[in-house]
């Protein structure tokens, strides 16, 4: 009897608390207004800069931003969170919206402290205090990376709270499945979501926005089809601008301290996919694609942005993934002959002949010389000017970048050549101001190259499709939408930019694979590198005539004595007669 009365009292208290909750937080001028709760709510629920395919506003609900329940009063936090949804005036005017709920939670790790988020009752209360217009105007709720408690919560909503609401819910297991529902490159996705998705699948398959834009592209410097002028790719513009900000260029260990490898791979994939809003933020320095609202940019936490060491890592990755390395293998013999001696110095005249665009004797390609003079040398020289703060001088930077500029068929030869490349690069950095003046390069040219292009279509890099490896550059055309397509023969049709294939495989960077291609052009290297699964039954070619039975094929009798089977197969798969049916006898 007492337990029943206590339960009834608890239900009355819960109903009283639910009725007292409000969707309107205190005014900012009020003494009850808590800025810390408003900042937490801004990271939990925010409006994505772009709309959905239907033109509706998209709101992101990030479960990884939920604070610990022992540190924050969730009843007080609820009004700050719900106030970020569309207001009554917008809803009455007919505004509809969608919500993408990233339910994966915080990334798990040895150094991460597990946080106790809100209980299921908090979500039920949030639904009950919403106005009728807020519920009706919600058209879709995408639940990405749903966990067990989320499925239980959805079941409660569908059977008890609102059966109609359940029809608006779409369960999505991975970001690759979310691409079928909406263009994810328009969403502001937090890094915690990428990390959780990478635990489920190794990459994100986007069926409508494929090709290479930044890393390993056939043409590393995109070209405007109207003017014919080349420009730095977007990844270099954003990362370089972020590094050279006064707050970041003095960071100790720049280009030396490695970032989290998984996030580096996520960003590499995001730039190739054409992710629109990648927020670079550290200290008070921020870099993002034009068009993102400043109030939203100010609300992005440092945990939901990318730092300076990730930017430095992407730059090195971009140079490492070039299809044609800056220093090709054909110049190795010439460099050994000219700079092989330790007493031989690299003179300014040698550097001019090496990097001058019109040099007839340079062993470097025209594209390599353009990349050196427009990006690498100005960047590293600007970083070396702050040596006293970042502890990175010309010698240290040359050591770090020397191996990124080489990719021959012999790894040992590349290691030997890196010493000479380091000598050349260090001399070029020490003499860069004089070289720039001698080459007639405007001192402001580097800063101009880092600015966003005047044409908005040129901000994103064009897509390159590897339809055929032998396609020449003359067969490529670029559309106004920023796509680069390959023209086929006269009798065939060109590839439509509206339906492009997914990301092609990365070019093989293995020295052994490159050498094998040179010696045996008709050899399929991919088939050799893949390991074939073991056969379930032995064949005459693969199985020996007599083989001792392995330990995993041992069978025990009723008294526990081992019975060795003479005809045990050499594979891990059990032979007929020794499967589960035989063990059940």
C-alpha positions in Angstrom: 0.0 0.0 0.0 2.8 2.4 0.9 4.7 1.6 -2.3 1.6 2.3 -4.4 1.1 5.7 -2.6 4.8 6.5 -3.2 4.5 5.7 -6.9 1.4 7.8 -7.2 3.1 10.7 -5.5 6.1 10.4 -7.8 3.8 10.5 -10.9 2.1 13.6 -9.6 5.5 15.2 -9.0 6.7 14.3 -12.5 3.5 15.8 -14.0 3.9 18.9 -11.9 7.5 19.3 -13.1 6.6 18.7 -16.7 3.9 21.3 -16.6 6.3 23.8 -15.1 8.8 23.4 -17.9 8.9 26.0 -20.6 10.3 26.4 -24.1 11.2 30.0 -23.5 14.4 30.8 -21.6 14.9 33.9 -19.5 15.7 37.1 -21.4 19.3 37.9 -21.8 18.9 41.0 -19.7 17.4 39.0 -16.9 19.4 38.0 -13.8 18.1 34.5 -14.3 19.7 34.2 -17.7 22.7 31.7 -17.7 25.1 32.3 -20.6 26.9 29.0 -19.9 23.6 27.1 -20.5 23.0 29.1 -23.7 26.5 28.1 -25.0 25.9 24.4 -24.2 22.5 24.6 -26.0 24.2 26.1 -29.0 26.5 23.1 -29.4 23.7 20.6 -28.8 21.2 22.0 -31.3 22.1 24.4 -34.2 20.8 25.3 -37.6 22.8 24.0 -40.6 23.9 26.8 -43.0 22.2 25.1 -46.0 18.7 23.8 -46.5 17.6 20.3 -47.5 16.7 19.2 -51.0 13.1 20.3 -50.4 14.2 23.8 -49.3 13.5 23.2 -45.6 15.7 24.4 -42.8 17.8 21.6 -41.3 18.7 21.5 -37.6 21.5 19.4 -36.2 21.0 17.6 -32.8 24.5 16.5 -31.6 24.3 14.0 -28.8 28.1 14.2 -28.3 27.7 17.7 -27.0 25.4 16.7 -24.1 27.1 17.5 -20.8 27.3 15.3 -17.8 24.0 15.0 -15.9 25.9 15.4 -12.6 27.2 18.8 -13.7 24.2 20.4 -15.4 20.5 20.7 -14.5 18.8 19.3 -17.6 15.5 20.8 -16.6 17.0 24.2 -16.7 18.9 23.4 -19.9 15.8 22.2 -21.8 14.3 25.7 -22.4 17.6 26.9 -23.9 17.8 24.0 -26.2 14.2 24.2 -27.5 14.4 27.9 -28.0 16.8 27.2 -30.9 14.0 25.6 -32.9 11.9 27.8 -35.3 9.8 30.4 -33.5 6.1 30.6 -33.5 6.0 33.4 -36.1 8.0 31.3 -38.6 5.9 28.3 -38.0 2.6 30.2 -38.4 4.0 31.7 -41.7 4.3 28.1 -43.0 8.0 27.4 -42.4 8.8 23.6 -42.2 12.0 22.1 -41.0 13.9 18.8 -40.6 16.1 17.5 -37.8 19.2 15.3 -38.1 20.0 13.6 -34.8 23.6 12.4 -34.6 22.9 9.8 -31.8 26.4 8.2 -31.8 27.5 10.2 -28.7 30.9 11.1 -27.7 33.9 9.3 -29.2 35.2 6.5 -27.0 38.9 6.4 -26.0 41.3 5.6 -23.2 41.6 9.3 -22.3 37.9 10.2 -22.7 35.7 10.5 -19.6 32.3 8.9 -20.1 29.5 11.4 -19.5 26.0 10.5 -18.3 23.6 12.2 -20.6 19.9 12.9 -20.1 17.5 10.1 -19.5 14.6 9.0 -21.7 12.2 11.0 -19.5 14.0 14.2 -20.6 13.2 13.5 -24.2 9.6 12.8 -23.4 9.3 16.0 -21.5 10.8 17.9 -24.3 8.2 16.5 -26.7 5.3 17.3 -24.4 6.3 21.0 -23.8 6.6 21.6 -27.6 3.8 23.6 -29.2 1.5 21.9 -31.6 2.9 24.0 -34.5 6.4 22.9 -33.7 5.4 19.2 -33.8 3.4 19.6 -37.0 6.0 21.5 -39.0 8.7 18.9 -38.3 8.7 16.9 -41.5 11.6 14.5 -41.0 13.7 13.3 -38.1 16.8 11.5 -39.3 18.4 9.4 -36.5 22.0 8.7 -37.5 24.0 6.0 -35.7 21.0 4.9 -33.5 21.8 3.1 -30.3 19.7 0.7 -28.3 18.3 3.4 -26.0 17.3 5.5 -29.0 15.4 2.6 -30.6 13.6 2.0 -27.2 12.8 5.7 -27.1 11.4 5.6 -30.6 9.3 2.6 -29.7 7.8 4.5 -26.8 7.0 7.4 -29.0 5.4 5.3 -31.6 3.2 3.2 -29.4 2.4 5.5 -26.5 3.1 9.1 -27.2 2.3 9.8 -30.8 1.9 7.0 -33.5 1.8 9.7 -36.2 5.2 11.0 -35.1 6.8 7.6 -35.8 6.1 8.0 -39.5 8.4 11.0 -39.6 11.4 9.1 -38.3 14.1 7.7 -40.6 16.7 5.4 -39.1 20.2 5.8 -40.7 23.0 3.5 -39.6 25.9 5.3 -41.4 26.7 8.6 -43.1 26.8 6.7 -46.4 23.1 5.8 -45.9 22.4 9.4 -45.0 23.7 10.5 -48.4 20.7 8.7 -50.0 18.3 10.9 -48.0 20.1 14.3 -48.3 23.3 15.8 -49.6 25.6 15.6 -46.5 28.2 17.9 -48.1 25.8 20.8 -47.1 25.6 19.8 -43.5 27.8 21.1 -40.7 28.8 17.7 -39.3 30.8 17.7 -36.0 34.0 15.7 -35.8 32.6 13.3 -33.2 30.1 12.1 -35.8 32.9 11.4 -38.3 34.8 9.5 -35.6 31.8 7.3 -34.7 31.0 6.6 -38.3 34.6 5.6 -39.0 34.3 2.9 -36.4 31.4 1.4 -38.4 32.6 1.8 -42.0 36.1 2.7 -43.4 34.8 5.5 -45.7 31.8 7.5 -46.8 30.3 6.5 -50.1 28.6 9.5 -51.8 26.7 8.3 -54.9 26.1 11.8 -56.4 29.3 13.8 -55.6 32.2 11.6 -56.6 35.6 12.1 -58.2 38.8 13.7 -56.9 38.9 17.4 -56.1 42.0 17.9 -54.0 44.2 14.9 -53.1 45.8 12.9 -55.9 44.0 14.9 -58.6 45.3 14.7 -62.2 45.6 18.4 -62.3 46.7 19.7 -58.9 46.1 23.4 -59.8 42.5 23.9 -61.0 42.1 26.2 -64.0 39.3 28.7 -64.9 37.7 27.8 -68.2 37.1 31.4 -69.1 40.4 33.0 -68.3 42.7 30.0 -68.4 44.4 31.0 -65.1 45.3 28.4 -62.5 44.6 28.8 -58.8 45.5 27.0 -55.6 43.1 24.3 -54.6 40.7 24.9 -51.9 42.4 22.7 -49.3 45.7 24.6 -49.7 43.9 28.0 -49.5 42.0 27.2 -46.3 44.7 25.4 -44.4 47.5 27.8 -45.4 45.4 30.8 -44.5 44.6 29.2 -41.1 48.3 28.4 -40.4 49.6 31.9 -41.3 47.2 33.7 -38.9 49.2 35.5 -36.2 47.6 33.3 -33.5 48.7 30.1 -35.2 51.9 30.7 -37.0 53.7 30.9 -33.7 52.5 27.5 -32.6 55.4 25.4 -31.4 56.1 22.3 -33.4 54.2 23.4 -36.5 54.4 20.7 -39.2 56.2 18.5 -36.7 53.5 17.4 -34.2 51.3 14.8 -35.8 47.5 15.1 -35.3 44.9 12.4 -34.8 45.3 10.1 -37.8 41.6 9.3 -38.1 40.6 12.9 -38.2 43.3 13.6 -40.8 41.8 10.9 -43.0 38.3 12.2 -42.4 39.3 15.7 -43.6 41.1 14.3 -46.6 37.9 12.5 -47.6 35.8 15.6 -46.9 37.7 17.8 -49.2 37.6 15.3 -52.0 33.9 14.9 -51.4 33.4 18.7 -51.5 32.2 19.2 -48.0 31.1 22.8 -47.9 31.5 23.9 -44.3 34.8 22.8 -42.7 35.4 24.9 -39.7 39.1 25.7 -38.8 39.2 27.2 -35.4 41.9 27.5 -32.7 42.3 30.2 -30.1 40.6 33.2 -31.7 41.6 32.4 -35.4 38.8 31.0 -37.6 38.7 30.0 -41.3 35.6 28.7 -43.1 34.0 28.8 -46.5 32.3 32.1 -47.3 28.5 32.1 -46.7 28.5 30.6 -43.2 26.6 32.9 -40.7 29.0 34.7 -38.3 26.7 34.0 -35.3 26.8 30.2 -36.0 30.6 30.4 -36.5 31.0 32.0 -33.1 29.0 29.3 -31.5 31.1 26.4 -32.8 33.2 24.9 -29.9 36.9 24.1 -30.3 35.9 20.5 -29.9 33.7 20.7 -32.9 36.3 22.4 -35.1 39.8 21.5 -36.5 43.1 22.7 -35.2 46.3 24.0 -36.6 48.2 20.7 -36.5 45.5 19.1 -38.6 45.9 21.8 -41.2 49.7 21.3 -41.3 49.2 17.6 -41.7 46.8 18.0 -44.6 49.3 20.2 -46.5 52.0 17.5 -46.2 49.5 14.9 -47.3 48.6 16.9 -50.3 52.2 17.1 -51.4 52.7 13.4 -50.6 49.7 12.4 -52.7 50.7 14.2 -55.9 50.5 11.9 -58.9 53.7 13.5 -60.2 56.0 14.3 -57.3 57.7 17.7 -57.2 61.1 16.0 -57.7 60.6 13.3 -60.3 62.7 10.2 -60.4 64.3 11.3 -63.6 66.3 14.0 -61.8 67.9 11.8 -59.2 71.1 11.1 -61.2 71.5 14.7 -62.0 71.2 15.8 -58.4 73.6 13.1 -57.2 76.2 14.2 -59.8 75.9 17.9 -58.9 75.2 17.9 -55.2 76.4 14.5 -54.1 79.5 15.9 -52.4 79.1 17.3 -48.9 81.3 20.3 -49.8 79.1 21.3 -52.7 76.7 24.2 -51.9 73.6 25.1 -53.7 74.1 28.6 -55.3 71.4 31.2 -56.1 72.1 30.6 -59.8 71.3 26.9 -59.4 68.1 27.7 -57.6 67.0 30.1 -60.3 67.7 27.6 -63.1 65.8 25.0 -61.0 62.5 26.8 -60.2 62.3 29.6 -62.8 59.1 28.9 -64.9 60.9 29.6 -68.2 64.1 27.7 -67.4 65.0 25.4 -70.3 67.5 23.3 -68.2 65.3 22.6 -65.1 64.6 18.9 -64.5 61.3 19.8 -62.8 58.0 20.0 -64.6 56.3 23.3 -65.2 53.6 22.4 -62.7 56.1 21.5 -60.0 57.9 24.8 -60.4 54.6 26.7 -60.2 53.6 24.9 -57.0 57.0 25.6 -55.5 57.0 29.3 -56.2 53.3 30.0 -55.6 52.8 27.9 -52.4 55.5 25.8 -50.8 58.5 28.2 -50.6 56.4 31.2 -49.6 54.6 29.2 -46.9 57.7 27.6 -45.3 59.6 30.9 -45.5 56.7 32.6 -43.6 56.7 29.9 -41.0 60.5 30.1 -40.6 60.3 33.8 -39.9 58.7 33.0 -36.5 61.4 30.5 -35.5 61.8 32.0 -32.1 58.2 31.1 -31.2 57.5 28.0 -33.2 61.0 26.4 -33.0 60.8 25.6 -36.7 63.7 26.9 -38.8 64.5 26.3 -42.5 66.5 23.2 -41.7 63.7 21.6 -39.7 61.1 22.4 -42.3 63.3 21.0 -45.1 63.7 17.7 -43.2 60.0 17.4 -42.7 59.0 18.1 -46.3 61.9 16.4 -48.2 60.2 13.0 -48.2 56.8 14.5 -49.1 58.3 15.7 -52.4 59.6 12.3 -53.5 57.9 9.2 -54.7 60.0 7.0 -56.9 59.9 3.3 -57.6 62.7 2.5 -55.0 62.1 3.5 -51.4 65.8 3.2 -50.6 66.7 5.6 -53.4 64.1 8.1 -52.2 65.6 8.0 -48.8 69.1 8.7 -50.2 67.8 11.5 -52.4 65.9 13.1 -49.5 69.3 14.3 -48.2 69.9 16.2 -51.4 66.4 17.5 -51.6 66.7 18.8 -48.1 69.8 20.7 -49.0 68.2 22.3 -52.0 65.0 23.1 -50.1 66.9 24.7 -47.2 68.9 26.8 -49.5 65.8 28.0 -51.3 64.1 28.9 -48.0 67.2 30.9 -46.8 67.3 32.8 -50.1 63.6 33.1 -50.9 63.3 36.9 -50.6 66.2 37.3 -53.1 64.8 34.6 -55.3 61.3 36.1 -55.3 62.8 39.5 -56.3 65.0 37.9 -59.0 62.1 36.0 -60.5 59.9 39.1 -60.6 57.3 37.7 -58.2 55.1 40.3 -56.6 55.5 40.2 -52.7 51.7 40.3 -52.4 51.2 37.5 -54.9 51.1 34.8 -52.2 48.5 36.6 -50.2 46.4 37.2 -53.3 46.5 33.4 -54.1 45.1 32.6 -50.7 42.1 34.9 -51.1 38.8 33.3 -52.2 38.3 33.4 -55.9 36.2 36.3 -57.3 33.9 33.8 -59.1 31.9 31.8 -56.5 32.0 28.8 -58.8 35.7 28.7 -58.6 35.8 28.3 -54.8 35.2 24.6 -54.9 37.6 22.5 -57.0 36.3 20.7 -60.1 35.7 17.0 -60.0 38.0 14.7 -61.9 36.9 11.2 -62.9 39.2 8.3 -63.5 37.1 6.8 -66.3 40.2 5.7 -68.2 43.8 6.1 -67.0 45.0 7.0 -70.5 42.7 10.0 -71.0 44.7 13.0 -71.9 44.2 16.4 -70.3 43.0 17.9 -73.6 39.9 15.7 -73.3 38.8 17.3 -70.0 36.2 20.1 -70.0 34.9 22.0 -67.0 31.3 23.1 -66.5 30.0 26.2 -64.8 28.8 24.1 -61.9 32.5 23.3 -61.1 32.5 19.8 -62.5 35.2 18.5 -64.7 34.1 15.8 -67.1 35.9 13.7 -69.7 34.8 13.8 -73.3 34.6 10.4 -75.0 34.7 9.6 -78.6 32.4 11.3 -81.1 30.0 8.4 -81.2 29.7 8.2 -77.4 28.1 10.6 -75.0 30.0 12.6 -72.3 29.6 11.8 -68.7 26.8 13.7 -67.2 27.9 16.1 -64.4 24.5 15.5 -62.7 25.2 11.8 -62.1 28.8 11.2 -61.5 30.4 8.0 -60.2 31.5 7.6 -56.6 35.1 8.2 -55.5 37.5 6.1 -57.5 40.2 4.1 -55.8 43.2 6.0 -54.7 46.3 5.7 -56.9 48.7 3.0 -55.8 51.6 4.7 -54.0 53.5 1.5 -53.1 57.1 1.4 -54.5 56.8 -2.3 -55.1 53.6 -1.9 -57.0 55.2 0.9 -59.1 58.2 -1.2 -59.9 56.0 -4.2 -60.8 54.1 -2.0 -63.2 57.3 -0.9 -64.9 58.7 -4.5 -65.3 55.4 -6.2 -66.1 52.9 -3.7 -67.7 50.2 -6.4 -68.1 50.4 -7.5 -64.5 47.3 -6.9 -62.3 49.0 -5.6 -59.2 45.7 -5.4 -57.3 45.0 -9.1 -57.7 48.3 -9.9 -56.1 48.0 -7.6 -53.2 44.6 -9.0 -52.2 44.7 -12.1 -50.0 42.4 -14.9 -51.2 40.3 -16.7 -48.5 41.1 -20.2 -47.6 39.2 -22.9 -49.5 36.7 -25.0 -47.5 37.8 -28.3 -49.2 41.4 -29.2 -50.1 42.3 -29.6 -53.7 45.0 -31.7 -55.4 47.1 -28.6 -56.1 46.8 -27.0 -52.7 46.6 -29.8 -50.1 49.6 -32.1 -49.4 49.2 -35.9 -49.6 49.7 -36.3 -45.8 49.2 -33.7 -43.2 49.1 -33.9 -39.4 45.8 -32.9 -38.1 45.9 -29.3 -36.6 44.8 -28.6 -33.0 41.5 -27.0 -34.0 40.4 -30.3 -35.6 40.8 -32.3 -32.4 37.7 -34.2 -31.3 37.1 -35.6 -27.8 35.2 -38.7 -26.8 32.9 -39.1 -23.8 35.7 -39.7 -21.4 37.7 -36.6 -22.4 40.3 -38.5 -24.5 41.6 -36.8 -27.7 40.6 -38.4 -31.0 42.7 -37.2 -34.0 41.0 -37.2 -37.3 43.2 -38.3 -40.1 41.3 -36.6 -42.9 41.2 -33.2 -41.3 41.3 -30.5 -43.9 44.1 -27.9 -44.0 41.6 -25.0 -44.0 40.0 -23.4 -41.0 36.6 -24.4 -42.4 35.4 -27.8 -40.9 35.0 -30.7 -43.3 31.7 -32.4 -43.9 30.8 -34.7 -41.0 32.7 -32.7 -38.3 30.4 -29.6 -38.2 27.8 -28.7 -35.7 25.5 -31.7 -36.7 28.2 -34.2 -35.8 28.9 -32.5 -32.5 25.3 -32.8 -31.5 25.4 -36.7 -31.7 
